[in-house]
Amino acid sequence: MKYIYDLHKTMLRQSMVVVYEGEVTQDITKAVLAMTERNMDAFGEAGNVKRKVFNVMVECLQNVSKHAENFDAESNAKNNALISIGKDKEEYVIISGNAVLNTDVQMIKGKIDQINVMDDAELKALYKDIIKNGSMSAKGGAGLGLVDMRRKSGNQLGYDFEPINEKLSFFSLKLVISRGGGE
Amino acid sequence: MEVINLEGTEDTPKIILDKKNGMFEISGRSLPEDSAEFYQPILEWLENYKTQLNPTTKFQFKLEYFNTASSKLILDILSKLEEMKDSTKMTVQWFYHEDDEDMQEAGEEFSELVEIPFEFETY
């Protein structure tokens, strides 16, 4: 059972607020949001930082629940994914990890690279263009999630892809929100 | 006309649509799993209201959070309101918390996407 203590120490060292591994459903999304909110309230976090963290987490969690591929058929769980929220003096760090199809990797990379180099005006124009002209996907997404996370966080999106097998890769997405007020 | 009066929950907004008392309000949090399904009755109500408009319509948004899937549906609601503007004195009141620049900016962007007068109010 020592690994529990090791896990505890790791979480303390990395200042993890919440870590969740498993299927991400709407009920889990609400539970993770509630835990994170309670934690921020307990530490008297500033209202504008709280709202940004909440907003970015909603998009991140709903992205995972809509798009994660099932990579562990034996566990019988769908959408197995990892969500972690950590913080230090300067910032909150939200990380999601989930399986995606290898055939989608280039498309996701391309989207993130494109929005990472955009300035505020370009991001605003892209957001307005998608909301006005884009239609809902079959999975109920508006195609706005990544753009919104980039805008609300005010920081570039970090990402990584690790190959799982010939069909799937593990996609990690990192979002950083400054505690200085988000300017 | 029937009244829509939905209590807000942790992931859906409070909604009041009451023609008789002139109340049109969406407030709270909007992050439902399926935003299109959630807002379908609202859009249908507005389509019906369009055929029996009050002389003035003041539509209030007082949202604390909304997800991007909801933002698409909010624009659909605003587009419906825009279709009515020649037959009712239409105003949108957009409330935001005084230090919530993101919600203020979201309202400004919506106001640029439809041709309806917006009034901005802080709380």
Interface residues (C-beta under 8 A of the other chain):
Chain A: Q26 K30 L33 A34 G47 N48 R51 K52 F54 N55 V58 E59 Q62 S65 K124 Y127 K128 I131 K132 G134 M136 G140 G141 A142 L144 G145 V147 D148 K152
Chain B: E10 D11 L31 P32 E33 D34 S35 A36 E64 Y65 N67 T68 A69 S71 K72 L75 H97 D99 D100 E101 D102 M103 E109 E112 L113
